[in-house]
Structures are given as structure tokens and as C-alpha cells.
Amino acid sequence: MRISDWICAIEIIVGFTILTAFSVYAPQIGLDDGVKDSFYELFCAVSEVSDTESLFVCGDFNGHIGCKSDGYEGVHGGFGYGERNPEGVRVLDFAVANVLVINNSLFKKRVSHLITHQSGDASTQVDYILTRRRNFKHVLNTKVVPNEECALQHKFLICDISLKSSKKM
């Protein structure tokens, strides 16, 4: 389902488990704060997903969460890349408000497996996969495939999950 130009969602049913995945493209750094505020207001759809569903939020957040958790210990695992910027703080605050964790930051990886965007000599981490803290038990791994581009200048980001289909009582 298309929510806006920046956000779409899909529900996948695995047995009796519903997995809701959001694909996002956040406004770029140079845009007005009002545009960014509008994006995050539309993004409240995440909070409307039932607690019984497994939730994953994936995409280009156009923000740098940085390499350290610094005050975001419940959300940021301390294995990010680079320096935090104001847009990264927005991502972290959004995760805190919606009880999400940033999967990329929870697995220790080589630098080449953290960088999600390269343009010339600039290497950054702006693509993330977030999930509810309680759904993180299903996450086996999250990593970047360094030699594969999924979109111009963006590296392929993978999250391995294990969902067990249980019989309905």
C-alpha cells in the first residue's frame, strides 16, 4: 500500500504470522525542516501496526546515526559508521518513540559491511533496517553486500530473519 511518495508498506503472511514491512525514502539533507517534519508525521503509520505483527522498516533515511550509541543505548547498538548528524538524531528519536531498534548498528561488521552509500570519495551509512525491539529475536544478521548496488550509489542491505509458523490455537 502506498502511503506517500516517500513511504509504502506491504503485509506478508507466513503461516499465522503477519510481517509488515515499510519501505521509506526520507527527504534529503538540504530540504526544508517542514518537509522532513511532514515525512515523519506521515510515518506515524508505523505506530498503527498491530503489536501482533512483526514489523520491519527499511530504506534510505538520509541521516547518519554515527558509530556510537551515545544516549541511544536501547536503539543504537554501537556499531554504526561515521559521525551523527541532525537527520540521524531524527532517525534515532523516531526509533525511541516507536520502540524500534536499528538492526545495522547491532552487529559488529567490517567497515565495508557498514557503508550503504558511496559517491566519489564519500562513504556513508544512510540506509537502515529497523524493527521492534521485541521482534529483534527473529533477526539473525543484518549486513551490507559491499560489491552490489541495488540503486545508484546505494549498496545492497540484507536482513536475515527467521519466522516460525505456529499453528493457531
Secondary structure by P-SEA (a helix, b strand, c coil): ccccccbbbbbbbcccbbbbbbbbbcccccccaaaaaaaaaaacccccccccbbbbbbcccccccccccccccccccccccccccaaaaaaaaaaaaacccccccccccccccccccccccccccccccccccccccccccccccccccccccccbbbbbbbbbbbccc
